[in-house]
Amino acid sequence: MPYNTTKDTKITAYSDADFANDDQTRKSFSGTIVTLNDFTVYWQAKQQPIVAKSTCEAEYIAAAETATHAIWLRNTLTEIGIYTTELPLCIDNTAAEHIARQKAPTKRRKCIDIRYHYSQDVTQNQTVAVQRIGSKDMPADIMTKPVKAPLYHKHRQHLGVIMRPPPTAAS
């Protein structure tokens, strides 16, 4: 498949979480969407492996998982000679964004498992650029929770999901 490498190739990662959604385990859910030139190439909704103690922690865990997938895509493209521009990691939680950008450890972050500090590490070494976006503009919302129809349709369109018409009897 030929690919135009003269055009800027842009990866954008969207991360969201739904805090303590599971009534039995109290585990949160992560939603991940990764786009390549505005086309969705990876998406995932899954239960987080540990119980988060706050919304911030759940969002931070989701950001680490999302960064892993986006960086894998960037590295794969680089291996085949396709270079990307800055890699934004979009999150809709101000506290999680602050932790990802912070350089010095704090007592409040000590409870977060080391594996989830990956998003902080890749932000510090400028592999990704954490960006705050509003919840209404977060397409990964549809991966973690039910949303009203207008917002669902907006995010579905952003992701490039096209609804096919139902088959007709003549087909």
Rosetta blueprint (number, residue, H / E / L):
1 M L
2 P L
3 Y L
4 N L
5 T L
6 T L
7 K L
8 D L
9 T E
10 K L
11 I E
12 T E
13 A E
14 Y E
15 S E
16 D E
17 A E
18 D E
19 F L
20 A L
21 N L
22 D L
23 D L
24 Q L
25 T L
26 R L
27 K L
28 S L
29 F E
30 S E
31 G E
32 T E
33 I E
34 V E
35 T E
36 L E
37 N L
38 D L
39 F E
40 T E
41 V E
42 Y E
43 W E
44 Q E
45 A E
46 K E
47 Q E
48 Q L
49 P L
50 I L
51 V L
52 A L
53 K L
54 S L
55 T H
56 C H
57 E H
58 A H
59 E H
60 Y H
61 I H
62 A H
63 A H
64 A H
65 E H
66 T H
67 A H
68 T H
69 H H
70 A H
71 I H
72 W H
73 L H
74 R H
75 N H
76 T H
77 L H
78 T H
79 E H
80 I L
81 G L
82 I L
83 Y L
84 T E
85 T L
86 E L
87 L L
88 P E
89 L E
90 C E
91 I E
92 D L
93 N L
94 T H
95 A H
96 A H
97 E H
98 H H
99 I H
100 A H
101 R H
102 Q L
103 K L
104 A L
105 P L
106 T L
107 K H
108 R H
109 R H
110 K L
111 C L
112 I L
113 D L
114 I H
115 R H
116 Y H
117 H H
118 Y H
119 S H
120 Q H
121 D H
122 V H
123 T H
124 Q H
125 N L
126 Q L
127 T L
128 V L
129 A E
130 V E
131 Q E
132 R E
133 I L
134 G L
135 S H
136 K H
137 D H
138 M L
139 P H
140 A H
141 D H
142 I H
143 M H
144 T L
145 K L
146 P L
147 V L
148 K L
149 A H
150 P H
151 L H
152 Y H
153 H H
154 K H
155 H H
156 R H
157 Q H
158 H H
159 L L
160 G L
161 V L
162 I L
163 M L
164 R L
165 P L
166 P L
167 P L
168 T L
169 A L
170 A L
171 S L
